[in-house]
Amino acid sequence: MRPVLVLTHAPHEGPGRIVPGLDAPVQVRTVLDLAEPRLPALDALSGVVVMGGPMDADDDRGHPGLAAERRLLAAAVDADVPVLGVCLGMQLLGLALGARLRRRSGTEIGFAPVDVVADDPVLGALGSRPTVLHWHADSVDLPVGATLLASTPATPVQAFRAGSALGLQFHPELDAGMLDLWLTTPDMTADLDPDEVEAIRTAGATHLPTLVPAAEKAFATFGESVRARG
């Protein structure tokens, strides 16, 4: 079976619970600082997963590899390759499909609900108003022709579907261990005071026991489309 390409942008922002749901070989790459990264051809891949990171999705001067990621995402949608973009990954997907990035449009950090506004086979596993982990300041508009799937007052586009591609602004990939890693990583908590960190930790203990099994079902459904491509 062809591998799934997983693009990461920070050591602590890996794919987490996404990988077990894929049930497929995985190739993890970090190319954001390479001016001309050599990415696999789409016919060599069964899917593409793009994870989060602290940089702006259009910061090609600071991170020239982002342009190659966006080109790959646009081509993957055109070729009907299964794509999952999370947080920065969703913003890159949106830009690849012609949408506008909105820098510092509204910071959301911590556990809070999203309103699911349309049916989707992957996102639907989370329920109609799941409480999920948010960790972003930028957002992206809805690409032309895409279906809005989820929203919050601060971030109107929390999830969208564009053909074979699903974008999620929030972070269902975390389990308790990965959340602990984030909360002990200075780059993640530099702008939070200790009370805010502890509040996120407490909320994680409350919500992750429900969220993680639901997210695993969602990722398994995405994995079905990956395995169908073979």
WOBEL-V214652 format. One record per pair of residues at least 12 apart in sequence whose ideal C-beta (glycine too) atoms are under 7 Angstrom apart, sorted by the first residue. I is the first residue (numbers start at 1). J is the second residue. If there is no record, write none. Layout:
# WOBEL-V214652
i = {I:I}
j = {J:J}
This chain:
# WOBEL-V214652
i = {1:1:1:1:2:2:2:2:3:3:3:3:3:3:4:4:4:4:4:4:4:4:5:5:5:5:5:6:6:6:6:6:7:7:7:7:7:8:8:8:9:9:9:9:9:9:9:10:10:12:12:12:12:13:13:13:14:15:15:15:16:16:16:16:17:17:17:17:17:17:18:18:18:18:20:21:21:21:21:21:22:22:22:23:23:24:24:24:24:31:31:31:32:32:32:33:33:34:34:35:37:37:39:39:42:42:42:42:45:46:46:46:47:47:47:47:47:48:48:48:48:48:49:50:50:50:50:50:50:51:51:52:52:52:52:52:53:54:55:56:56:57:57:57:57:57:57:58:58:66:69:70:70:70:73:73:73:74:74:76:77:77:77:77:77:80:80:81:81:82:82:82:82:82:83:83:83:84:84:85:85:86:86:86:87:87:87:87:90:90:90:90:91:91:93:93:94:94:94:94:95:97:97:97:98:98:99:99:99:99:100:101:101:102:102:102:102:103:104:104:105:105:106:106:106:107:108:108:108:108:108:109:109:110:110:110:110:111:111:111:111:111:111:111:112:112:113:113:113:114:114:114:114:114:114:114:115:115:115:115:116:116:116:116:117:117:117:117:118:118:118:120:120:120:121:122:122:122:122:123:123:123:123:123:125:125:125:125:126:126:126:126:127:130:130:131:131:132:132:132:132:133:133:133:134:135:136:139:139:139:140:141:142:142:143:143:145:146:146:146:147:147:148:149:155:157:158:166:172:172:172:173:175:175:176:176:179:179:183:183:183}
j = {24:25:46:230:44:45:46:230:24:25:26:27:45:46:22:24:26:45:46:47:49:226:27:29:40:45:48:26:27:28:49:51:29:31:50:51:69:28:30:51:30:32:51:52:53:55:88:53:54:181:182:185:188:51:52:53:51:49:51:173:173:174:175:178:173:175:212:215:216:219:49:84:173:219:216:216:219:220:222:223:219:223:226:223:227:46:223:226:227:65:68:69:63:65:66:63:65:64:65:64:65:68:68:72:75:76:79:81:81:226:229:230:81:82:83:226:229:72:73:76:81:83:84:69:73:85:89:92:93:86:89:86:87:88:89:171:88:187:88:103:138:88:91:92:95:101:138:95:101:92:92:92:95:96:92:93:96:96:97:165:97:162:163:164:165:163:164:164:229:164:222:225:226:229:164:165:166:166:222:165:167:168:171:173:135:136:169:171:140:167:168:169:138:140:165:167:140:141:143:167:140:143:146:162:143:144:140:141:142:143:141:138:140:138:139:140:141:138:137:138:138:139:139:154:155:137:134:136:152:154:155:134:135:134:199:200:203:131:132:133:200:203:204:207:131:134:129:130:131:130:132:150:151:152:158:170:129:150:151:152:128:129:149:150:148:149:150:151:147:148:149:149:161:166:221:166:218:221:222:149:150:159:166:218:214:217:218:221:172:214:215:218:214:211:214:207:211:170:171:172:211:170:171:174:170:171:169:155:157:169:157:157:157:160:160:162:162:160:161:162:160:161:160:161:169:169:170:222:211:215:218:215:208:212:204:208:204:208:197:200:201}
